[in-house]
């Protein structure tokens, strides 16, 4: 009985190491992809940065593309958008959340830039991002739009999908696009200003700033 206990302890300790290496592989994959793009990514590079052997990776994934697709789960956000009952507050939350995300996690902006670059050459990679990360959030954004239209805060003569696109472009990714288009300027993305500017176009007259 006493001789079996050390062996049991070893088996229990092995599982955390496996989980740790799995996490390290996924993180290394995202870091290299954000730095070098798909062309600069390889199983060898992932293994070296993660501190594991290539066989450890090949036992779980058949290609670097498969590793990337699973690694995107690390950015999955599970928290729902709050329903404040006021469209300006809802939009301000979206704008501030996106602003803080890109400010807090520089890897996210670099990763999205590389994903956009792969849309034409490797659409399956971008599709994985869209399915895992973009789609769930877009569904929540749509609910925000539809609730606000029902409350009479957003223009009902505009299609909900069109309004949704404006929110995504100007608020969710506004900060990222600003830095991409004007990398050498001191342009600052201001969530409040962006929300009020957007509402001046999509908002019902009573919900527009100053009305």
C-alpha positions in Angstrom: 0.0 0.0 0.0 2.8 2.4 0.9 4.7 1.7 -2.3 1.7 2.5 -4.4 1.2 6.0 -3.0 4.2 7.6 -4.7 3.0 6.3 -8.1 -0.4 7.7 -7.5 1.1 11.1 -6.7 3.1 11.0 -9.9 0.0 10.3 -12.0 -2.0 13.1 -10.3 0.9 15.6 -10.9 1.1 14.6 -14.6 -2.3 16.1 -15.5 -1.6 19.7 -14.5 1.7 19.5 -16.5 -0.4 18.4 -19.6 -2.8 21.3 -19.1 0.0 23.7 -18.6 1.8 22.6 -21.8 -1.5 22.8 -23.7 -2.0 26.4 -22.6 1.6 27.2 -23.4 1.2 25.9 -27.0 -1.9 27.9 -27.6 -0.4 31.1 -26.2 2.8 30.6 -28.2 0.8 30.1 -31.4 -1.1 33.4 -31.0 2.1 35.3 -30.1 4.0 34.1 -33.2 1.0 34.5 -35.5 0.5 38.1 -34.2 4.2 38.8 -34.9 4.9 36.9 -38.1 1.5 36.0 -39.6 0.7 32.5 -40.9 3.8 32.4 -43.2 6.1 32.9 -40.2 4.3 30.3 -38.1 5.5 26.7 -37.9 5.1 23.7 -35.6 8.9 24.0 -34.9 8.5 27.7 -33.8 5.5 26.9 -31.7 7.3 24.0 -29.9 10.4 26.1 -29.3 8.5 29.1 -27.8 6.2 26.9 -25.8 9.0 24.8 -24.4 7.6 21.4 -25.6 8.6 18.8 -28.2 7.1 18.8 -31.7 5.6 15.4 -31.0 3.6 16.9 -28.1 1.9 19.2 -30.6 1.4 16.6 -33.3 -0.3 14.3 -30.9 -3.1 16.9 -30.5 -3.2 18.8 -33.8 -2.4 17.8 -37.4 -1.4 21.3 -38.6 -0.5 24.8 -37.5 -3.9 25.9 -38.9 -5.7 23.6 -36.4 -3.6 25.0 -33.5 -4.6 28.6 -34.5 -8.3 27.7 -34.7 -8.3 26.3 -31.2 -6.0 29.1 -29.8 -8.6 31.7 -30.7 -10.7 30.3 -27.9 -8.3 32.1 -25.5 -9.9 35.4 -26.6 -13.5 34.1 -26.2 -15.5 36.5 -24.0 -18.2 34.8 -22.0 -19.7 37.9 -20.2 -22.8 39.3 -21.8 -23.4 42.9 -22.6 -25.4 44.7 -19.9 -29.0 45.8 -20.8 -29.0 49.3 -19.4 -32.3 50.3 -20.9 -30.7 53.3 -22.5 -29.0 53.1 -26.0 -26.4 55.7 -25.2 -25.2 53.8 -22.1 -25.3 50.5 -24.1 -23.2 52.0 -26.9 -20.8 53.7 -24.4 -20.2 50.3 -22.8 -19.4 48.7 -26.1 -17.0 51.5 -27.1 -15.2 51.6 -23.7 -15.0 47.8 -23.5 -13.3 47.7 -27.0 -11.0 50.6 -26.2 -9.9 49.0 -22.9 -9.4 45.6 -24.6 -7.0 47.0 -27.2 -5.3 49.2 -24.7 -4.8 46.4 -22.2 -4.0 43.6 -24.6 -1.7 44.8 -27.4 -1.6 41.3 -28.8 -5.3 41.5 -29.7 -4.8 44.4 -32.1 -1.8 42.7 -33.8 -3.7 39.5 -34.0 -6.7 41.1 -35.7 -4.4 42.9 -38.1 -2.9 39.6 -39.2 -6.3 37.9 -39.4 -7.6 40.6 -41.7 -4.5 40.1 -43.9 -5.3 36.4 -44.2 -9.0 36.9 -45.3 -8.2 36.3 -49.0 -5.2 33.9 -48.8 -6.5 31.7 -45.9 -10.2 32.4 -45.4 -10.6 29.4 -43.2 -8.5 31.1 -40.5 -10.5 34.2 -40.5 -13.7 32.2 -40.6 -12.6 30.5 -37.4 -12.2 33.9 -35.8 -15.5 35.0 -37.1 -17.4 31.9 -35.8 -15.7 31.7 -32.4 -15.4 35.4 -31.5 -17.2 37.7 -33.8 -20.5 35.9 -34.2 -21.5 35.6 -30.5 -20.7 39.3 -29.9 -22.6 40.4 -33.1 -25.6 38.5 -31.9 -25.5 40.5 -28.6 -25.0 43.8 -30.5 -28.1 43.0 -32.6 -30.1 42.5 -29.5 -29.0 46.0 -28.3 -30.1 47.5 -31.6 -33.5 45.7 -31.7 -34.3 46.7 -28.1 -33.4 50.3 -28.8 -35.6 50.4 -31.9 -38.5 48.9 -29.9 -38.0 51.7 -27.3 -38.0 54.3 -30.0 -34.4 55.3 -29.4 -33.0 54.3 -32.8 -34.3 55.2 -36.2 -36.9 52.6 -37.3 -36.5 53.6 -41.0 -33.0 52.1 -40.9 -32.4 48.4 -41.2 -31.2 46.9 -38.0 -28.3 45.1 -39.8 -27.1 48.4 -41.2 -27.1 50.0 -37.8 -25.3 47.0 -36.4 -22.5 47.4 -39.0 -22.1 51.0 -38.0 -21.7 50.1 -34.4 -19.1 47.5 -35.2 -17.1 49.7 -37.5 -17.1 52.9 -35.4 -17.3 51.6 -31.9 -16.1 47.9 -31.6 -13.2 48.3 -34.0 -13.0 52.1 -34.2 -9.9 52.3 -32.0 -8.1 49.6 -34.0 -8.9 51.1 -37.4 -7.8 54.6 -36.2 -4.4 53.2 -35.3 -4.1 51.2 -38.6 -5.0 54.2 -40.8 -3.1 56.9 -38.8 -0.1 55.0 -37.2 2.1 58.1 -37.0 -0.3 60.5 -35.5 -1.5 61.2 -32.0 -5.1 60.6 -32.9 -7.0 59.4 -29.8 -10.2 57.4 -29.9 -12.7 59.0 -27.5 -15.6 56.6 -26.7 -18.0 59.4 -25.6 -17.3 61.4 -28.8 -17.6 58.4 -31.0 -21.0 57.3 -29.4 -22.5 60.8 -29.7 -21.3 61.2 -33.3 -22.9 57.8 -34.2 -26.1 58.6 -32.4 -26.5 61.8 -34.4 -27.0 59.7 -37.5 -28.7 56.5 -36.3 -30.6 57.8 -33.3 -34.2 58.9 -33.2 -34.5 62.6 -32.8 -35.4 62.4 -29.1 -32.2 60.3 -28.3 -29.7 62.4 -30.2 -27.2 64.4 -28.1 -28.6 67.8 -27.1 -32.2 66.9 -27.9 
